[in-house]
Amino acid sequence: MNGAEALVETMLASDVSVCFANPGTSEMHFVAALDTHPEMRCILCLFEGGVTGAADGYARMSGNVAGTLLHLGPGFGNGWANLHNARKGHSGIVNIVGDHAGYHLKHDAPLQADLDGVVASVSQWVRRATDSSTVAGAGADAIRVARGGQIATVILPADCAWGESGAGALTALPPVAKHRPDADRVAASAEALTLPGAALLVSGPGLYGQGAKLAGQIAARTGCRLLAPFFAPRIALGENAVAFEMLPYSPDHTIEFLSDLSRIVLVGEDPPVNFFAYPGKPSTPDPAGCVLDRLCYSDWDTMWTLQTMAEAVGVDGSEHVSRIKGKKPALETGSLTSEGIGRCLASAIPDGAVMVNEAVTAGPGIWPHVNFAASHDRLNNTGGSIGQCLPNALGASVACPDRPVFAVSGDGSAMYQLQCLWTAAREKMNITFVIIANRGYQILHAELQAQGAPKPGRNARAMFDIEDPLLDWVALAKGHGVPAVRADSEEKFAEALEQAARTDGPFLIEAPI
């Protein structure tokens, strides 16, 4: 058994059975090892950003570790942006990245780069295999770390992959125990939530399933406000979901939103911070004098903290938890708008859908309707690096093959990961891609104004708009094997969603607004 074979068997023994990949020459022995283990599902993405973004979506929806296979420093660099998003979303990912054989490095081959440097810049844990006998151990340790919601990377030199491993594969290691806050601190924070002006800000597993239920019961028992971050990694919404108040995106709106608070208890979430600095405005939106109680950090044991807090405030199951009451809006006629997209989606999505959101400027018109649709999970762009939506949808579909996935993205963002359409077609994924064609990076117009800069002139408009020539998303989709239609009215958009529901495999709707 060589090092690559030992690594694949170690991954399988640790229940890592999906590998999103874009390999090269240095990884051929690992590819050969994957080929002899059909129980490992291997999914090719045509760009490394698709690989890492898909792994992120898979980890969020499965709760399991996702594996990736990347090629040298340039390949890892191509996947860096979506690993940044995954890191901000606390997704557990194990990257296997090949490197030149050790004796070849001194020749500075054309593809040689500072692999250790680029890997370390986004990974929370890194190990370089030093010989074939260390490969399986590195893999087992990486998976153990990734189970805690971290990015772990194994650098696999080619000679370590093809050399005899000696020890062979390793069995799964127990997960690293997550840190828990002191019980007295939990009790004190729980007591503080009963005071006027208190709020509980939750993220991670506290936004869906049992975690959301516990958070809702705590809020009901104490009377505090229950908050969720704007870019929640995963949150349950729609009919009967626990009703969280989501922080706004705009700094001015967030300042107003939090203005009546004197204490915010944070469980699984960091203190609120504005996405950018703006002239004359504070970097953080919390009110002056507001106490930020960082009870449970994002990599600590969120579920234990919520359970302990629930016990401390006397949760007994009789609480009237505030939940979302679903409603389907009436559709309108006329030209398509972001609000029209929201109305149609709210009327069309089935119970149990997964919504992947990268509708930045169109979002305020869409999500207020979809929030009250059938029960669904929503994935958001946690790190702000655009191009997350399409690959996240791939990973969500692999994790939840029986759940329909909707990827809602602006056209500028979607162009970053256009190649994901091909993977969706090849794997026959049940994904409806909604591409909002507003013909530009419209968020930049808003940011230019927020920064106090002059109105855009010729050069600024040339950097913001993508109108000359216009992108033809129907043609682009069909060129990747995905059937598509263009819908420029609310009636046509509703019909397109019906057509997508009848279609086996992926379907794309271009929605010009």
QUIGI-V509181 format. One record per helix or strand of 3 or more residues. SS is the DSSP state (~ for helix, > for strand). FROM is the first residue (numbers start at 0). LEN is the number of residues. If there is no record, write none. Layout:
ss=SS from=FROM len=LEN
ss=SS from=FROM len=LEN
//
This chain:
ss=~ from=2 len=11
ss=> from=17 len=4
ss=~ from=24 len=11
ss=> from=40 len=4
ss=~ from=47 len=15
ss=> from=65 len=6
ss=~ from=71 len=7
ss=~ from=79 len=9
ss=> from=92 len=7
ss=~ from=101 len=6
ss=~ from=114 len=6
ss=> from=124 len=4
ss=~ from=131 len=15
ss=> from=150 len=7
ss=~ from=157 len=5
ss=~ from=182 len=10
ss=> from=197 len=5
ss=~ from=203 len=4
ss=~ from=208 len=14
ss=> from=224 len=4
ss=> from=233 len=4
ss=~ from=250 len=7
ss=> from=262 len=5
ss=> from=290 len=6
ss=~ from=301 len=12
ss=~ from=337 len=11
ss=> from=352 len=6
ss=~ from=362 len=8
ss=> from=375 len=5
ss=~ from=388 len=11
ss=> from=404 len=6
ss=~ from=410 len=5
ss=~ from=419 len=7
ss=> from=430 len=7
ss=~ from=441 len=9
ss=~ from=457 len=7
ss=~ from=472 len=7
ss=> from=482 len=4
ss=~ from=489 len=13
ss=> from=506 len=6
//
